[in-house]
Amino acid sequence: MTGLFTEGWPSSATAAAHATTEKYGPPDEASPSTLIWHDRAPWKRIIVSRAMVPHRFPHTHVDVIKHVVDHPVPMDRIGDLAHFSGSVVYDRTRGELSSHCEDEEGNVLSLNLAHDVVVNGLDPQSARRRSHHAIETRNSQNRDPYLDALMFTPGRGADPDEATIDEHLRDRLRQALGGVDR
């Protein structure tokens, strides 16, 4: 069934779409460039994209699949996430932590390590070393369990921030724009 959605896609994106469909069933949304699954535990969202993003950490590959969880990240730890991996992204307003990689186990590994960075104080370089070692030994007896399942329970972390424009000023701005609510 995935073949109908992924016709003409690069093989790496097709493989990710097929593996995700095998594990989670058909996508909830499909377009010529993207497949999306919603609320497939433990994931809030899974997105497979035909677009390939070159990535060289911890080895050369292309990122085609993103896994999203709800996870709070303290403001003082956001920079550490960026130092750990450019594929780990925090959306503060939504409270979503995501990782994009070539496959699900790469994202599971990255999200487990991101959790350790933001919650347990793991330094980014140690997280990078563990990621490297886990991928290097993924097909051995020394397989890192961080590849197999999330080691934390996703939790709400949305931060809608604080209004800096009071109600009176907002109403005046709305009037000045002709009553358009933007």
MODELLER restraints for C-alpha pairs under 7 A, 6 or more apart:
rsr = mdl.restraints
at = mdl.atoms
rsr.add(forms.Gaussian(group=physical.xy_distance, feature=features.Distance(at['CA:2:A'], at['CA:17:A']), mean=6.72, stdev=0.5))
rsr.add(forms.Gaussian(group=physical.xy_distance, feature=features.Distance(at['CA:2:A'], at['CA:18:A']), mean=5.95, stdev=0.5))
rsr.add(forms.Gaussian(group=physical.xy_distance, feature=features.Distance(at['CA:2:A'], at['CA:21:A']), mean=6.91, stdev=0.5))
rsr.add(forms.Gaussian(group=physical.xy_distance, feature=features.Distance(at['CA:5:A'], at['CA:30:A']), mean=6.91, stdev=0.5))
rsr.add(forms.Gaussian(group=physical.xy_distance, feature=features.Distance(at['CA:5:A'], at['CA:32:A']), mean=6.73, stdev=0.5))
rsr.add(forms.Gaussian(group=physical.xy_distance, feature=features.Distance(at['CA:6:A'], at['CA:14:A']), mean=5.97, stdev=0.5))
rsr.add(forms.Gaussian(group=physical.xy_distance, feature=features.Distance(at['CA:9:A'], at['CA:50:A']), mean=5.65, stdev=0.5))
rsr.add(forms.Gaussian(group=physical.xy_distance, feature=features.Distance(at['CA:10:A'], at['CA:50:A']), mean=6.66, stdev=0.5))
rsr.add(forms.Gaussian(group=physical.xy_distance, feature=features.Distance(at['CA:13:A'], at['CA:48:A']), mean=6.87, stdev=0.5))
rsr.add(forms.Gaussian(group=physical.xy_distance, feature=features.Distance(at['CA:13:A'], at['CA:49:A']), mean=6.46, stdev=0.5))
rsr.add(forms.Gaussian(group=physical.xy_distance, feature=features.Distance(at['CA:13:A'], at['CA:50:A']), mean=5.41, stdev=0.5))
rsr.add(forms.Gaussian(group=physical.xy_distance, feature=features.Distance(at['CA:13:A'], at['CA:64:A']), mean=5.56, stdev=0.5))
rsr.add(forms.Gaussian(group=physical.xy_distance, feature=features.Distance(at['CA:16:A'], at['CA:48:A']), mean=6.83, stdev=0.5))
rsr.add(forms.Gaussian(group=physical.xy_distance, feature=features.Distance(at['CA:16:A'], at['CA:65:A']), mean=6.69, stdev=0.5))
rsr.add(forms.Gaussian(group=physical.xy_distance, feature=features.Distance(at['CA:16:A'], at['CA:103:A']), mean=6.15, stdev=0.5))
rsr.add(forms.Gaussian(group=physical.xy_distance, feature=features.Distance(at['CA:17:A'], at['CA:48:A']), mean=6.06, stdev=0.5))
rsr.add(forms.Gaussian(group=physical.xy_distance, feature=features.Distance(at['CA:21:A'], at['CA:27:A']), mean=6.90, stdev=0.5))
rsr.add(forms.Gaussian(group=physical.xy_distance, feature=features.Distance(at['CA:24:A'], at['CA:40:A']), mean=6.75, stdev=0.5))
rsr.add(forms.Gaussian(group=physical.xy_distance, feature=features.Distance(at['CA:27:A'], at['CA:35:A']), mean=6.02, stdev=0.5))
rsr.add(forms.Gaussian(group=physical.xy_distance, feature=features.Distance(at['CA:27:A'], at['CA:36:A']), mean=5.44, stdev=0.5))
rsr.add(forms.Gaussian(group=physical.xy_distance, feature=features.Distance(at['CA:27:A'], at['CA:37:A']), mean=4.82, stdev=0.5))
rsr.add(forms.Gaussian(group=physical.xy_distance, feature=features.Distance(at['CA:28:A'], at['CA:36:A']), mean=5.82, stdev=0.5))
rsr.add(forms.Gaussian(group=physical.xy_distance, feature=features.Distance(at['CA:28:A'], at['CA:37:A']), mean=5.09, stdev=0.5))
rsr.add(forms.Gaussian(group=physical.xy_distance, feature=features.Distance(at['CA:28:A'], at['CA:38:A']), mean=6.55, stdev=0.5))
rsr.add(forms.Gaussian(group=physical.xy_distance, feature=features.Distance(at['CA:29:A'], at['CA:35:A']), mean=5.74, stdev=0.5))
rsr.add(forms.Gaussian(group=physical.xy_distance, feature=features.Distance(at['CA:29:A'], at['CA:36:A']), mean=5.05, stdev=0.5))
rsr.add(forms.Gaussian(group=physical.xy_distance, feature=features.Distance(at['CA:29:A'], at['CA:37:A']), mean=6.80, stdev=0.5))
rsr.add(forms.Gaussian(group=physical.xy_distance, feature=features.Distance(at['CA:30:A'], at['CA:36:A']), mean=6.47, stdev=0.5))
rsr.add(forms.Gaussian(group=physical.xy_distance, feature=features.Distance(at['CA:33:A'], at['CA:49:A']), mean=5.85, stdev=0.5))
rsr.add(forms.Gaussian(group=physical.xy_distance, feature=features.Distance(at['CA:33:A'], at['CA:50:A']), mean=5.19, stdev=0.5))
rsr.add(forms.Gaussian(group=physical.xy_distance, feature=features.Distance(at['CA:34:A'], at['CA:47:A']), mean=6.85, stdev=0.5))
rsr.add(forms.Gaussian(group=physical.xy_distance, feature=features.Distance(at['CA:34:A'], at['CA:48:A']), mean=5.73, stdev=0.5))
rsr.add(forms.Gaussian(group=physical.xy_distance, feature=features.Distance(at['CA:34:A'], at['CA:49:A']), mean=4.55, stdev=0.5))
rsr.add(forms.Gaussian(group=physical.xy_distance, feature=features.Distance(at['CA:34:A'], at['CA:50:A']), mean=6.29, stdev=0.5))
rsr.add(forms.Gaussian(group=physical.xy_distance, feature=features.Distance(at['CA:35:A'], at['CA:47:A']), mean=5.73, stdev=0.5))
rsr.add(forms.Gaussian(group=physical.xy_distance, feature=features.Distance(at['CA:35:A'], at['CA:48:A']), mean=5.20, stdev=0.5))
rsr.add(forms.Gaussian(group=physical.xy_distance, feature=features.Distance(at['CA:35:A'], at['CA:49:A']), mean=6.55, stdev=0.5))
rsr.add(forms.Gaussian(group=physical.xy_distance, feature=features.Distance(at['CA:36:A'], at['CA:45:A']), mean=6.96, stdev=0.5))
rsr.add(forms.Gaussian(group=physical.xy_distance, feature=features.Distance(at['CA:36:A'], at['CA:46:A']), mean=5.65, stdev=0.5))
rsr.add(forms.Gaussian(group=physical.xy_distance, feature=features.Distance(at['CA:36:A'], at['CA:47:A']), mean=4.61, stdev=0.5))
rsr.add(forms.Gaussian(group=physical.xy_distance, feature=features.Distance(at['CA:36:A'], at['CA:48:A']), mean=6.55, stdev=0.5))
rsr.add(forms.Gaussian(group=physical.xy_distance, feature=features.Distance(at['CA:37:A'], at['CA:45:A']), mean=5.61, stdev=0.5))
rsr.add(forms.Gaussian(group=physical.xy_distance, feature=features.Distance(at['CA:37:A'], at['CA:46:A']), mean=5.08, stdev=0.5))
rsr.add(forms.Gaussian(group=physical.xy_distance, feature=features.Distance(at['CA:37:A'], at['CA:47:A']), mean=6.58, stdev=0.5))
rsr.add(forms.Gaussian(group=physical.xy_distance, feature=features.Distance(at['CA:38:A'], at['CA:44:A']), mean=5.89, stdev=0.5))
rsr.add(forms.Gaussian(group=physical.xy_distance, feature=features.Distance(at['CA:38:A'], at['CA:45:A']), mean=4.60, stdev=0.5))
rsr.add(forms.Gaussian(group=physical.xy_distance, feature=features.Distance(at['CA:38:A'], at['CA:46:A']), mean=6.63, stdev=0.5))
rsr.add(forms.Gaussian(group=physical.xy_distance, feature=features.Distance(at['CA:39:A'], at['CA:45:A']), mean=5.90, stdev=0.5))
rsr.add(forms.Gaussian(group=physical.xy_distance, feature=features.Distance(at['CA:43:A'], at['CA:67:A']), mean=6.52, stdev=0.5))
rsr.add(forms.Gaussian(group=physical.xy_distance, feature=features.Distance(at['CA:43:A'], at['CA:68:A']), mean=5.84, stdev=0.5))
rsr.add(forms.Gaussian(group=physical.xy_distance, feature=features.Distance(at['CA:43:A'], at['CA:69:A']), mean=5.45, stdev=0.5))
rsr.add(forms.Gaussian(group=physical.xy_distance, feature=features.Distance(at['CA:44:A'], at['CA:68:A']), mean=5.52, stdev=0.5))
rsr.add(forms.Gaussian(group=physical.xy_distance, feature=features.Distance(at['CA:44:A'], at['CA:69:A']), mean=5.14, stdev=0.5))
rsr.add(forms.Gaussian(group=physical.xy_distance, feature=features.Distance(at['CA:44:A'], at['CA:70:A']), mean=6.94, stdev=0.5))
rsr.add(forms.Gaussian(group=physical.xy_distance, feature=features.Distance(at['CA:45:A'], at['CA:67:A']), mean=6.06, stdev=0.5))
rsr.add(forms.Gaussian(group=physical.xy_distance, feature=features.Distance(at['CA:45:A'], at['CA:68:A']), mean=5.14, stdev=0.5))
rsr.add(forms.Gaussian(group=physical.xy_distance, feature=features.Distance(at['CA:46:A'], at['CA:66:A']), mean=5.67, stdev=0.5))
rsr.add(forms.Gaussian(group=physical.xy_distance, feature=features.Distance(at['CA:46:A'], at['CA:67:A']), mean=4.69, stdev=0.5))
rsr.add(forms.Gaussian(group=physical.xy_distance, feature=features.Distance(at['CA:46:A'], at['CA:68:A']), mean=6.32, stdev=0.5))
rsr.add(forms.Gaussian(group=physical.xy_distance, feature=features.Distance(at['CA:47:A'], at['CA:65:A']), mean=5.64, stdev=0.5))
rsr.add(forms.Gaussian(group=physical.xy_distance, feature=features.Distance(at['CA:47:A'], at['CA:66:A']), mean=5.08, stdev=0.5))
rsr.add(forms.Gaussian(group=physical.xy_distance, feature=features.Distance(at['CA:47:A'], at['CA:67:A']), mean=6.63, stdev=0.5))
rsr.add(forms.Gaussian(group=physical.xy_distance, feature=features.Distance(at['CA:48:A'], at['CA:64:A']), mean=5.78, stdev=0.5))
rsr.add(forms.Gaussian(group=physical.xy_distance, feature=features.Distance(at['CA:48:A'], at['CA:65:A']), mean=4.40, stdev=0.5))
rsr.add(forms.Gaussian(group=physical.xy_distance, feature=features.Distance(at['CA:48:A'], at['CA:66:A']), mean=6.42, stdev=0.5))
rsr.add(forms.Gaussian(group=physical.xy_distance, feature=features.Distance(at['CA:49:A'], at['CA:64:A']), mean=5.32, stdev=0.5))
rsr.add(forms.Gaussian(group=physical.xy_distance, feature=features.Distance(at['CA:49:A'], at['CA:65:A']), mean=6.29, stdev=0.5))
rsr.add(forms.Gaussian(group=physical.xy_distance, feature=features.Distance(at['CA:50:A'], at['CA:64:A']), mean=6.70, stdev=0.5))
rsr.add(forms.Gaussian(group=physical.xy_distance, feature=features.Distance(at['CA:51:A'], at['CA:64:A']), mean=6.57, stdev=0.5))
rsr.add(forms.Gaussian(group=physical.xy_distance, feature=features.Distance(at['CA:52:A'], at['CA:62:A']), mean=5.56, stdev=0.5))
rsr.add(forms.Gaussian(group=physical.xy_distance, feature=features.Distance(at['CA:52:A'], at['CA:63:A']), mean=5.71, stdev=0.5))
rsr.add(forms.Gaussian(group=physical.xy_distance, feature=features.Distance(at['CA:52:A'], at['CA:64:A']), mean=5.40, stdev=0.5))
rsr.add(forms.Gaussian(group=physical.xy_distance, feature=features.Distance(at['CA:53:A'], at['CA:62:A']), mean=5.21, stdev=0.5))
rsr.add(forms.Gaussian(group=physical.xy_distance, feature=features.Distance(at['CA:53:A'], at['CA:63:A']), mean=5.00, stdev=0.5))
rsr.add(forms.Gaussian(group=physical.xy_distance, feature=features.Distance(at['CA:53:A'], at['CA:64:A']), mean=6.82, stdev=0.5))
rsr.add(forms.Gaussian(group=physical.xy_distance, feature=features.Distance(at['CA:54:A'], at['CA:61:A']), mean=6.16, stdev=0.5))
rsr.add(forms.Gaussian(group=physical.xy_distance, feature=features.Distance(at['CA:54:A'], at['CA:62:A']), mean=4.48, stdev=0.5))
rsr.add(forms.Gaussian(group=physical.xy_distance, feature=features.Distance(at['CA:54:A'], at['CA:63:A']), mean=6.37, stdev=0.5))
rsr.add(forms.Gaussian(group=physical.xy_distance, feature=features.Distance(at['CA:55:A'], at['CA:61:A']), mean=5.48, stdev=0.5))
rsr.add(forms.Gaussian(group=physical.xy_distance, feature=features.Distance(at['CA:55:A'], at['CA:62:A']), mean=5.50, stdev=0.5))
rsr.add(forms.Gaussian(group=physical.xy_distance, feature=features.Distance(at['CA:55:A'], at['CA:63:A']), mean=6.55, stdev=0.5))
rsr.add(forms.Gaussian(group=physical.xy_distance, feature=features.Distance(at['CA:58:A'], at['CA:131:A']), mean=6.88, stdev=0.5))
rsr.add(forms.Gaussian(group=physical.xy_distance, feature=features.Distance(at['CA:58:A'], at['CA:132:A']), mean=5.21, stdev=0.5))
rsr.add(forms.Gaussian(group=physical.xy_distance, feature=features.Distance(at['CA:61:A'], at['CA:102:A']), mean=6.73, stdev=0.5))
rsr.add(forms.Gaussian(group=physical.xy_distance, feature=features.Distance(at['CA:62:A'], at['CA:101:A']), mean=6.86, stdev=0.5))
rsr.add(forms.Gaussian(group=physical.xy_distance, feature=features.Distance(at['CA:62:A'], at['CA:102:A']), mean=5.73, stdev=0.5))
rsr.add(forms.Gaussian(group=physical.xy_distance, feature=features.Distance(at['CA:63:A'], at['CA:100:A']), mean=5.72, stdev=0.5))
rsr.add(forms.Gaussian(group=physical.xy_distance, feature=features.Distance(at['CA:63:A'], at['CA:101:A']), mean=4.07, stdev=0.5))
rsr.add(forms.Gaussian(group=physical.xy_distance, feature=features.Distance(at['CA:63:A'], at['CA:102:A']), mean=4.59, stdev=0.5))
rsr.add(forms.Gaussian(group=physical.xy_distance, feature=features.Distance(at['CA:64:A'], at['CA:100:A']), mean=6.76, stdev=0.5))
rsr.add(forms.Gaussian(group=physical.xy_distance, feature=features.Distance(at['CA:64:A'], at['CA:101:A']), mean=6.02, stdev=0.5))
rsr.add(forms.Gaussian(group=physical.xy_distance, feature=features.Distance(at['CA:64:A'], at['CA:102:A']), mean=5.44, stdev=0.5))
rsr.add(forms.Gaussian(group=physical.xy_distance, feature=features.Distance(at['CA:65:A'], at['CA:100:A']), mean=5.34, stdev=0.5))
rsr.add(forms.Gaussian(group=physical.xy_distance, feature=features.Distance(at['CA:65:A'], at['CA:101:A']), mean=5.63, stdev=0.5))
rsr.add(forms.Gaussian(group=physical.xy_distance, feature=features.Distance(at['CA:65:A'], at['CA:102:A']), mean=6.05, stdev=0.5))
rsr.add(forms.Gaussian(group=physical.xy_distance, feature=features.Distance(at['CA:65:A'], at['CA:103:A']), mean=6.29, stdev=0.5))
rsr.add(forms.Gaussian(group=physical.xy_distance, feature=features.Distance(at['CA:66:A'], at['CA:98:A']), mean=6.61, stdev=0.5))
rsr.add(forms.Gaussian(group=physical.xy_distance, feature=features.Distance(at['CA:66:A'], at['CA:99:A']), mean=5.49, stdev=0.5))
rsr.add(forms.Gaussian(group=physical.xy_distance, feature=features.Distance(at['CA:66:A'], at['CA:100:A']), mean=4.06, stdev=0.5))
rsr.add(forms.Gaussian(group=physical.xy_distance, feature=features.Distance(at['CA:66:A'], at['CA:101:A']), mean=6.59, stdev=0.5))
rsr.add(forms.Gaussian(group=physical.xy_distance, feature=features.Distance(at['CA:67:A'], at['CA:98:A']), mean=5.52, stdev=0.5))
rsr.add(forms.Gaussian(group=physical.xy_distance, feature=features.Distance(at['CA:67:A'], at['CA:99:A']), mean=5.66, stdev=0.5))
rsr.add(forms.Gaussian(group=physical.xy_distance, feature=features.Distance(at['CA:67:A'], at['CA:100:A']), mean=6.52, stdev=0.5))
rsr.add(forms.Gaussian(group=physical.xy_distance, feature=features.Distance(at['CA:67:A'], at['CA:107:A']), mean=6.54, stdev=0.5))
rsr.add(forms.Gaussian(group=physical.xy_distance, feature=features.Distance(at['CA:68:A'], at['CA:96:A']), mean=6.45, stdev=0.5))
rsr.add(forms.Gaussian(group=physical.xy_distance, feature=features.Distance(at['CA:68:A'], at['CA:97:A']), mean=5.82, stdev=0.5))
rsr.add(forms.Gaussian(group=physical.xy_distance, feature=features.Distance(at['CA:68:A'], at['CA:98:A']), mean=4.30, stdev=0.5))
rsr.add(forms.Gaussian(group=physical.xy_distance, feature=features.Distance(at['CA:68:A'], at['CA:99:A']), mean=6.82, stdev=0.5))
rsr.add(forms.Gaussian(group=physical.xy_distance, feature=features.Distance(at['CA:69:A'], at['CA:96:A']), mean=5.62, stdev=0.5))
rsr.add(forms.Gaussian(group=physical.xy_distance, feature=features.Distance(at['CA:69:A'], at['CA:97:A']), mean=5.50, stdev=0.5))
rsr.add(forms.Gaussian(group=physical.xy_distance, feature=features.Distance(at['CA:69:A'], at['CA:98:A']), mean=6.31, stdev=0.5))
rsr.add(forms.Gaussian(group=physical.xy_distance, feature=features.Distance(at['CA:69:A'], at['CA:154:A']), mean=5.97, stdev=0.5))
rsr.add(forms.Gaussian(group=physical.xy_distance, feature=features.Distance(at['CA:70:A'], at['CA:95:A']), mean=5.71, stdev=0.5))
rsr.add(forms.Gaussian(group=physical.xy_distance, feature=features.Distance(at['CA:70:A'], at['CA:96:A']), mean=4.56, stdev=0.5))
rsr.add(forms.Gaussian(group=physical.xy_distance, feature=features.Distance(at['CA:70:A'], at['CA:97:A']), mean=6.12, stdev=0.5))
rsr.add(forms.Gaussian(group=physical.xy_distance, feature=features.Distance(at['CA:70:A'], at['CA:154:A']), mean=5.32, stdev=0.5))
rsr.add(forms.Gaussian(group=physical.xy_distance, feature=features.Distance(at['CA:70:A'], at['CA:155:A']), mean=5.27, stdev=0.5))
rsr.add(forms.Gaussian(group=physical.xy_distance, feature=features.Distance(at['CA:70:A'], at['CA:156:A']), mean=5.28, stdev=0.5))
rsr.add(forms.Gaussian(group=physical.xy_distance, feature=features.Distance(at['CA:70:A'], at['CA:157:A']), mean=6.19, stdev=0.5))
rsr.add(forms.Gaussian(group=physical.xy_distance, feature=features.Distance(at['CA:71:A'], at['CA:95:A']), mean=5.82, stdev=0.5))
rsr.add(forms.Gaussian(group=physical.xy_distance, feature=features.Distance(at['CA:71:A'], at['CA:96:A']), mean=5.61, stdev=0.5))
rsr.add(forms.Gaussian(group=physical.xy_distance, feature=features.Distance(at['CA:71:A'], at['CA:97:A']), mean=5.68, stdev=0.5))
rsr.add(forms.Gaussian(group=physical.xy_distance, feature=features.Distance(at['CA:71:A'], at['CA:154:A']), mean=5.53, stdev=0.5))
rsr.add(forms.Gaussian(group=physical.xy_distance, feature=features.Distance(at['CA:71:A'], at['CA:155:A']), mean=5.18, stdev=0.5))
rsr.add(forms.Gaussian(group=physical.xy_distance, feature=features.Distance(at['CA:71:A'], at['CA:156:A']), mean=5.82, stdev=0.5))
rsr.add(forms.Gaussian(group=physical.xy_distance, feature=features.Distance(at['CA:71:A'], at['CA:157:A']), mean=5.18, stdev=0.5))
rsr.add(forms.Gaussian(group=physical.xy_distance, feature=features.Distance(at['CA:72:A'], at['CA:95:A']), mean=5.57, stdev=0.5))
rsr.add(forms.Gaussian(group=physical.xy_distance, feature=features.Distance(at['CA:72:A'], at['CA:156:A']), mean=6.50, stdev=0.5))
rsr.add(forms.Gaussian(group=physical.xy_distance, feature=features.Distance(at['CA:72:A'], at['CA:157:A']), mean=3.83, stdev=0.5))
rsr.add(forms.Gaussian(group=physical.xy_distance, feature=features.Distance(at['CA:72:A'], at['CA:158:A']), mean=6.91, stdev=0.5))
rsr.add(forms.Gaussian(group=physical.xy_distance, feature=features.Distance(at['CA:73:A'], at['CA:118:A']), mean=6.19, stdev=0.5))
rsr.add(forms.Gaussian(group=physical.xy_distance, feature=features.Distance(at['CA:77:A'], at['CA:118:A']), mean=5.52, stdev=0.5))
rsr.add(forms.Gaussian(group=physical.xy_distance, feature=features.Distance(at['CA:80:A'], at['CA:124:A']), mean=5.90, stdev=0.5))
rsr.add(forms.Gaussian(group=physical.xy_distance, feature=features.Distance(at['CA:81:A'], at['CA:88:A']), mean=6.75, stdev=0.5))
rsr.add(forms.Gaussian(group=physical.xy_distance, feature=features.Distance(at['CA:81:A'], at['CA:114:A']), mean=6.38, stdev=0.5))
rsr.add(forms.Gaussian(group=physical.xy_distance, feature=features.Distance(at['CA:83:A'], at['CA:124:A']), mean=5.87, stdev=0.5))
rsr.add(forms.Gaussian(group=physical.xy_distance, feature=features.Distance(at['CA:84:A'], at['CA:124:A']), mean=4.51, stdev=0.5))
rsr.add(forms.Gaussian(group=physical.xy_distance, feature=features.Distance(at['CA:84:A'], at['CA:125:A']), mean=6.62, stdev=0.5))
rsr.add(forms.Gaussian(group=physical.xy_distance, feature=features.Distance(at['CA:84:A'], at['CA:127:A']), mean=6.43, stdev=0.5))
rsr.add(forms.Gaussian(group=physical.xy_distance, feature=features.Distance(at['CA:84:A'], at['CA:128:A']), mean=5.94, stdev=0.5))
rsr.add(forms.Gaussian(group=physical.xy_distance, feature=features.Distance(at['CA:87:A'], at['CA:99:A']), mean=5.32, stdev=0.5))
rsr.add(forms.Gaussian(group=physical.xy_distance, feature=features.Distance(at['CA:87:A'], at['CA:100:A']), mean=5.37, stdev=0.5))
rsr.add(forms.Gaussian(group=physical.xy_distance, feature=features.Distance(at['CA:88:A'], at['CA:98:A']), mean=5.63, stdev=0.5))
rsr.add(forms.Gaussian(group=physical.xy_distance, feature=features.Distance(at['CA:88:A'], at['CA:99:A']), mean=4.41, stdev=0.5))
rsr.add(forms.Gaussian(group=physical.xy_distance, feature=features.Distance(at['CA:88:A'], at['CA:100:A']), mean=6.88, stdev=0.5))
rsr.add(forms.Gaussian(group=physical.xy_distance, feature=features.Distance(at['CA:89:A'], at['CA:97:A']), mean=5.80, stdev=0.5))
rsr.add(forms.Gaussian(group=physical.xy_distance, feature=features.Distance(at['CA:89:A'], at['CA:98:A']), mean=5.26, stdev=0.5))
rsr.add(forms.Gaussian(group=physical.xy_distance, feature=features.Distance(at['CA:89:A'], at['CA:99:A']), mean=6.27, stdev=0.5))
rsr.add(forms.Gaussian(group=physical.xy_distance, feature=features.Distance(at['CA:90:A'], at['CA:96:A']), mean=5.80, stdev=0.5))
rsr.add(forms.Gaussian(group=physical.xy_distance, feature=features.Distance(at['CA:90:A'], at['CA:97:A']), mean=4.57, stdev=0.5))
rsr.add(forms.Gaussian(group=physical.xy_distance, feature=features.Distance(at['CA:90:A'], at['CA:98:A']), mean=6.47, stdev=0.5))
rsr.add(forms.Gaussian(group=physical.xy_distance, feature=features.Distance(at['CA:91:A'], at['CA:97:A']), mean=6.42, stdev=0.5))
rsr.add(forms.Gaussian(group=physical.xy_distance, feature=features.Distance(at['CA:92:A'], at['CA:158:A']), mean=6.38, stdev=0.5))
rsr.add(forms.Gaussian(group=physical.xy_distance, feature=features.Distance(at['CA:92:A'], at['CA:159:A']), mean=5.87, stdev=0.5))
rsr.add(forms.Gaussian(group=physical.xy_distance, feature=features.Distance(at['CA:93:A'], at['CA:158:A']), mean=5.41, stdev=0.5))
rsr.add(forms.Gaussian(group=physical.xy_distance, feature=features.Distance(at['CA:93:A'], at['CA:159:A']), mean=4.73, stdev=0.5))
rsr.add(forms.Gaussian(group=physical.xy_distance, feature=features.Distance(at['CA:93:A'], at['CA:160:A']), mean=5.08, stdev=0.5))
rsr.add(forms.Gaussian(group=physical.xy_distance, feature=features.Distance(at['CA:94:A'], at['CA:158:A']), mean=4.69, stdev=0.5))
rsr.add(forms.Gaussian(group=physical.xy_distance, feature=features.Distance(at['CA:94:A'], at['CA:159:A']), mean=6.62, stdev=0.5))
rsr.add(forms.Gaussian(group=physical.xy_distance, feature=features.Distance(at['CA:95:A'], at['CA:156:A']), mean=6.55, stdev=0.5))
rsr.add(forms.Gaussian(group=physical.xy_distance, feature=features.Distance(at['CA:95:A'], at['CA:157:A']), mean=4.22, stdev=0.5))
rsr.add(forms.Gaussian(group=physical.xy_distance, feature=features.Distance(at['CA:95:A'], at['CA:158:A']), mean=3.71, stdev=0.5))
rsr.add(forms.Gaussian(group=physical.xy_distance, feature=features.Distance(at['CA:95:A'], at['CA:159:A']), mean=6.25, stdev=0.5))
rsr.add(forms.Gaussian(group=physical.xy_distance, feature=features.Distance(at['CA:99:A'], at['CA:107:A']), mean=5.34, stdev=0.5))
rsr.add(forms.Gaussian(group=physical.xy_distance, feature=features.Distance(at['CA:99:A'], at['CA:110:A']), mean=6.61, stdev=0.5))
rsr.add(forms.Gaussian(group=physical.xy_distance, feature=features.Distance(at['CA:99:A'], at['CA:111:A']), mean=6.50, stdev=0.5))
rsr.add(forms.Gaussian(group=physical.xy_distance, feature=features.Distance(at['CA:100:A'], at['CA:107:A']), mean=6.12, stdev=0.5))
rsr.add(forms.Gaussian(group=physical.xy_distance, feature=features.Distance(at['CA:101:A'], at['CA:107:A']), mean=5.87, stdev=0.5))
rsr.add(forms.Gaussian(group=physical.xy_distance, feature=features.Distance(at['CA:105:A'], at['CA:147:A']), mean=5.01, stdev=0.5))
rsr.add(forms.Gaussian(group=physical.xy_distance, feature=features.Distance(at['CA:105:A'], at['CA:148:A']), mean=6.31, stdev=0.5))
rsr.add(forms.Gaussian(group=physical.xy_distance, feature=features.Distance(at['CA:106:A'], at['CA:147:A']), mean=6.65, stdev=0.5))
rsr.add(forms.Gaussian(group=physical.xy_distance, feature=features.Distance(at['CA:108:A'], at['CA:146:A']), mean=6.78, stdev=0.5))
rsr.add(forms.Gaussian(group=physical.xy_distance, feature=features.Distance(at['CA:108:A'], at['CA:147:A']), mean=5.69, stdev=0.5))
rsr.add(forms.Gaussian(group=physical.xy_distance, feature=features.Distance(at['CA:108:A'], at['CA:148:A']), mean=6.93, stdev=0.5))
rsr.add(forms.Gaussian(group=physical.xy_distance, feature=features.Distance(at['CA:108:A'], at['CA:149:A']), mean=6.29, stdev=0.5))
rsr.add(forms.Gaussian(group=physical.xy_distance, feature=features.Distance(at['CA:108:A'], at['CA:150:A']), mean=6.04, stdev=0.5))
rsr.add(forms.Gaussian(group=physical.xy_distance, feature=features.Distance(at['CA:109:A'], at['CA:146:A']), mean=5.02, stdev=0.5))
rsr.add(forms.Gaussian(group=physical.xy_distance, feature=features.Distance(at['CA:109:A'], at['CA:147:A']), mean=4.74, stdev=0.5))
rsr.add(forms.Gaussian(group=physical.xy_distance, feature=features.Distance(at['CA:112:A'], at['CA:146:A']), mean=6.24, stdev=0.5))
rsr.add(forms.Gaussian(group=physical.xy_distance, feature=features.Distance(at['CA:112:A'], at['CA:150:A']), mean=5.95, stdev=0.5))
rsr.add(forms.Gaussian(group=physical.xy_distance, feature=features.Distance(at['CA:112:A'], at['CA:151:A']), mean=6.16, stdev=0.5))
rsr.add(forms.Gaussian(group=physical.xy_distance, feature=features.Distance(at['CA:113:A'], at['CA:127:A']), mean=5.90, stdev=0.5))
rsr.add(forms.Gaussian(group=physical.xy_distance, feature=features.Distance(at['CA:116:A'], at['CA:122:A']), mean=5.50, stdev=0.5))
rsr.add(forms.Gaussian(group=physical.xy_distance, feature=features.Distance(at['CA:117:A'], at['CA:123:A']), mean=6.07, stdev=0.5))
rsr.add(forms.Gaussian(group=physical.xy_distance, feature=features.Distance(at['CA:117:A'], at['CA:124:A']), mean=6.61, stdev=0.5))
rsr.add(forms.Gaussian(group=physical.xy_distance, feature=features.Distance(at['CA:134:A'], at['CA:143:A']), mean=6.58, stdev=0.5))
rsr.add(forms.Gaussian(group=physical.xy_distance, feature=features.Distance(at['CA:134:A'], at['CA:144:A']), mean=5.38, stdev=0.5))
rsr.add(forms.Gaussian(group=physical.xy_distance, feature=features.Distance(at['CA:137:A'], at['CA:143:A']), mean=5.72, stdev=0.5))
rsr.add(forms.Gaussian(group=physical.xy_distance, feature=features.Distance(at['CA:138:A'], at['CA:144:A']), mean=6.86, stdev=0.5))
rsr.add(forms.Gaussian(group=physical.xy_distance, feature=features.Distance(at['CA:174:A'], at['CA:180:A']), mean=5.90, stdev=0.5))
rsr.add(forms.Gaussian(group=physical.xy_distance, feature=features.Distance(at['CA:174:A'], at['CA:181:A']), mean=6.21, stdev=0.5))
